[in-house]
Amino acid sequence: MNDRDYMALAITLAKATEAQTSPNPHVGAVVVRDNQIVGMGAHLKAGEPHAEVHAIRMAGEKAAGSTLYVTLEPCSHYGKTPPCSDLVIESGIKKVFVASVDPNPLVGGAGTKKMREAGIEVEVGLLQEKAALLNKVFFHYINTGMPYVTLKSAVSLDGKIATVTGESRWITGEDARKDVHQFRHTHDAILVGVNTVIKDNPSLTTRLEAGGKSPVRVILDTALRTPLDAQAVNDQAARTIIVTGVEVDPDKVAHFTDRGIELITLKTPKIGITDMLKELGERGITSVYVEGGAEVHGSFLKEKAFQQVITYIAPKLIGGRLAPVSYGGEGFASMDDAVQLVINDVKQIGQDVRIIAEPV
C-alpha cells in the first residue's frame, strides 16, 4: 500500500459514520509504521473522542516514529474534547498527511501550524477532493451559519407530483420510498409546509428495517394552522419545530408549546426562507431535507436557497394542465435567471430513476 491507499482507507472509515457525527464533521484516521497499519479510527459522535484519538490509542507505543493519515486537519483548541494536535505531538508521530484543512475558524490551519512548529512533517491535500466531499454539509454550515438544503421531489415522467384531484400516493415504488427514508436518516431536519400536514398528516420520521435516526421535523406555517391532533404535534417520535410569521395569533401559541412544540416566530408577516434557515442554523441544525409541496419548493427556488436537488422520476404519465408540478410559485421570467444544475448521479431504483444534482 502507498500513501494514497492509506488515506483512502481513512476516508472509508470516515464515510462509515454518515448520519452519526452532526454537528461535527466526518473524520477518519490511520496510523502506519514500517509499512504496517498499527492504528485506525473514526469520529463516531459529537462529544466523543476524535478519529486521531482512537487511532493513536490503538497504535499505543507503535505511534512513535509513525505516519498519521487523517481526512481533516487535527483540531488545536479545547472543545468537548482536548486538542488532537497536542496528542499527535505527544505520541511521537513523525509525519502527518492531512487531506483537507478545517474551515472552522477555531482551527483554520492552526492545527497544522502547531504540529509543524513541533518538528512534525505535515503534508496537506492528499485526496483532498474526496475528503472534502464527505464534509460538504459541515463545510457549508461552518462557512454560512445555515444548514445545507436538499430539495426532494417525486414526479411522474411528465413532471406531475399528483393528479388533478390531488391524489399522490403512490407516484414512486416501494424501493424509491425506502431510499427516501435513508436520506431522512442522514439529515438533521426534514421540512414540509403546513398544507402537507393538513392534507396527509405525515409522521415525518425515518422508517428503515434496521432502524435509523429520525430528523427534527420543521413545519412552515405562517398563521399557525397546524391541526392540534397532527401526528407531528403529538407522537413525540422526534423534535418538532413550527415556523410562523410575526402576525400569528398569540392565543394559539400556548396550545403548541404546552405540547412541547418549539415555535420560531420570524419578524416578517410571511416566512422568508433565508431568515428561517438562519434560525435553524443557530439551533445547530446543519442539514435540511425538504419534502414540501410545490409552493414550498418554489419558495426555496425563488431565493436560490438550496445546495442539492434529488428527484425521483416514475415511469407514469398523469397529464392534466391543472395537475400540480414539483416547483410552484411565480418562477423565473427569464431563462437567464433559471438555476443551472450539474447532475452528479443517475441511478435506477426499482422501476424509478433517481437524479441527484446541485447548482453550478
Disulfide bonds with the S-S distance in Angstrom:
none
